[in-house]
Amino acid sequence: MTQMLSRRGFLKLSSTAAAVASLSSIPGTLGAMEESKKHYKGTTKFTPSICEMCTSSCTIEARVEEGKGMFIRGNPADKGRGGKVCARGSAGFNQLYDPQRLVKPIMRVGERGEGKWKEVSWDEAYTFIAKKLDEIKQKHGAHTVAFTARSGWNKTWFHNLAQAYGSHNLFGHEATCPLAYDLAMDDIFEGGVSRDFAKAKYIINLSHNVFEGIVISYARQYMDALAHGAKVISLDPRFSTMAAKATEWHPIKPGHDLPFVLAFMHTLINDNLYNKKFVEKYCEGFEELKASIAEYTPEKMALECDIPAEVIKRMAHEFAKAAPKALFDFCHRVTLTPQELELRRAIMMCNVLVGAIEQEGGYYLNKSAGFYNKYLGESDAKAPVLKKPKIPAYPKVEVPRIDRIGEKDSEFFLAKKGNGIVTLIPKATLEDLPGVPYRLHGWFIARNNPVMTQANTETVIKALKAMDLVVVYDIQVSDTAWFADIVLPDTTYLERDEEFTASGSKNPSYGVGRQKVVEPIGECRPGWRVAKELAEKMGLGAYFPYQDIEDYRLQQVGDNIDLLAKLKATGMASFGVPLLLQDKKSVAAFVKKYPSAASKVNEEGTIDFPHKIKLFSPKLEAVSKKGALSYEPYKYKEADELYFINGKSAVRTNGHNGNNAWLNNLLDDAAVWIHPKTAERLGIKNGDKIDVYNKYSTQKGKALVTKGVREDTVFAYFGFGHISKELKRAYGKGVNSNSLYSPLVSPNSGMNLHVVGVKVKKA
Amino acid sequence: MAKKYGMIHDNNLCIGCQACNVACRSENQIPESVYRLQVWVKQEEYPNGGLGYEYHRQSCVQCENTPCVSVCPTHASYKNEDGIVLIDNDLCVGCLYCVAACPYQARYVHPVTKAPDKCTFCHESRLARGEEPACVTVCPTDALIFGDLNDPKSKINKALSERVTYRQKESLGTQPKMFIVPNHKGGIRS
């Protein structure tokens, strides 16, 4: 049943006077549209889809009701997430009908960052972009335009456009978030690994605050583990919600997690706590690893990380005892050291050393269709592999990428081309990088907000201002769009269909991508359409051989119409039974289901790993002499400065939804946490207005005096202090943490660093 | 037999994420300036020197013995057959006695209807079609348990038999149907 929800009805029922008063008249926004165009269609039946309020991509479903609006909940078919959503997910409806969202293309008419815009038609927008891209191609080469797209779906469309145009400078947001651990697992395991938190008996967690930076499945699993009596150790300079729920909280010194992990590993090896049989049978490089960490005794490292040696040793002993149900969480944002790659590798190796891999309560290898099918016998039905439309070969680019991925000697060789080192873009625009014979002249940014999410905001803005062309595709005039030449209105996730997805955990799984819950509002268009139409305008239509998203999906499933129907109806599908290679019960169940897989089972009733697990990296050794592990002390701050660290709040993300009315009302100006003793020394009282400053920036905030942070540290939630004046609710409120961070691009991982020195004074 | 709806808020499972708060707003079209439900997060220092967070669900506790109904001169405030305290806007004269009488500060004046409003356990929007209240539906960590206290087999009765609970301001004799599992970190263990 299709329902109509009128704009007038929505306003009456929702924010009433406040919303009417704040109706925006920025060209191109929903608030500036004529009343007659604002009718929305939807369905009272729940439509399964995927959330996009952050990048966790949780499964949801949503319905629209006459005169009521929308209700979003988790998809109950997804057992891992239990049909749940967080506050951000629940607030998606508010984003959909936000008067400040963009629903028509706009073009800059003033200076970059001046906020002067005019509405243009899509055709005018495409014509402008095509002309500018062609000019840059003629003058500097197509490769001087960088294309950044947020993870997943948008990459499919805009990275295809980039390569068809002739640029190989493709990026995602990864180097500001998860990249180091992705690289670490690729190096150690030759593929992705996941964490079986729920079944673990002992978990070590380094600032991975899943109860505020919520991934629904992780939050539920951690809570499950705690409910079942697991011991959770939180090492975090701040008393986070995770620290509060954990069995033990140890306020580790900011930036000094690696010495802790090395000392922990030292104990595992020197106290003979590691699983010798596992290491001998499945690993290589143990002797090199052992030699490389010999000097990092708990006694020495305790002085670095501020965790007593006996505590480190106790934890290592407890951890080994709990194995294989032991889990050293490799964590997620924030980055804790310039040695991010070493840190994440070291963490993962701790799990390897105790053999807590491919068993319940440890790590397991992600089993996509290709991986899973390898273990099936010849006569078994195989997990379906999604197809991609055939496209012509891309034009060849003769020069290296800015991150030199693809070159033999690139320090970032572990990174995938579609991820790239996005943090290098400002540098590659403003200065000559070694081995890169050009500078960047254009930046095409789809649903990414580097002005908010990359460290050292000033450099990012400087680079944007130096570009010949900046195109931003977003649902709002984001902080990055604020500096764009042209802003194209994206659909919100509730208004678009997306390509199907395939992934794997313990067995292969498939997702519907996103499904439309309501018709697109105004003139916003989905990514698959914008990239295709722009390509057609540029004479590159052959690279987009699909009519629409429905046609694309049909090409993905081939003749597997059952899969298509199941995905559309329930939002998800899986294949086979869960498989843990080192778990006898799991292997037995797998063989029962697939009898011809019996030939793969070893004499112990388990299945051998497909590759040796690497405790030493010959490739990293060859490129950077970093095959083993080492600790290189780093000067984060001056003696008279405090450490500044940040973390995620449960009610907003870094770059995207700070302006959401419902979320912004919950926390619009996050305070800076400061220890009572430090506050007293500086003459600061709770609630005081303060300046947080260093050589990069001065940020205005207010103080929260609390024992929940170390004396030598101040903490702030990230995603505050928005820069775009078109984000009227969030503009200028709170401390913008990335403004204070250095422009460092960490060796080998390309990650930004989220620890820096600051001073604090009463404003 | 009539139903008697109640709810448990487990402080050990609650993470203060406000998913309940926003889901309530979304489902019940609560104007931005007011709320039916919030979770107040407070940092505590326990007697043993440890730190913790206490989570307080600020919302109607659905009393059995209801001051808000007792003071209402027009019977606009009433308790329905399932034990849920509701407001009939047509009978309300806007005297706001109920707002003053509520010991839990659970009522506010709706800026559009000008009548008092508060949590109804989603009686009108969800219970009628067999759905749980919006807050319970979305809670990421299952910190909320909802059900029929008259049904011995209900989830809520099972949980009440296994967990230590208390109710706010029990001494007032209001007999709330909102049960709270205290934080074990504070020293209480069931």
Interface residues (C-beta under 8 A of the other chain):
Chain A: K12 L13 S14 S15 T16 A17 A18 A19 K68 G69 M70 F71 I72 R73 G74 G82 G83 K84 V85 C86 A87 G89 S90 A91 F93 N94 F211 E212 I214 I216 A219 R220 M223 A227 F239 T241 A244 K245 W249 A650 V651 A661 W662 L663 N665 L666 T706 K707 G708
Chain B: N12 L13 I15 G16 C17 Q18 A19 N21 V22 A23 R25 S26 E27 Q29 P31 E32 S33 Q43 E45 L51 G52 Y53 P111 V112 S125 A134 T137 V138 C139 P140 T141 D142 K185
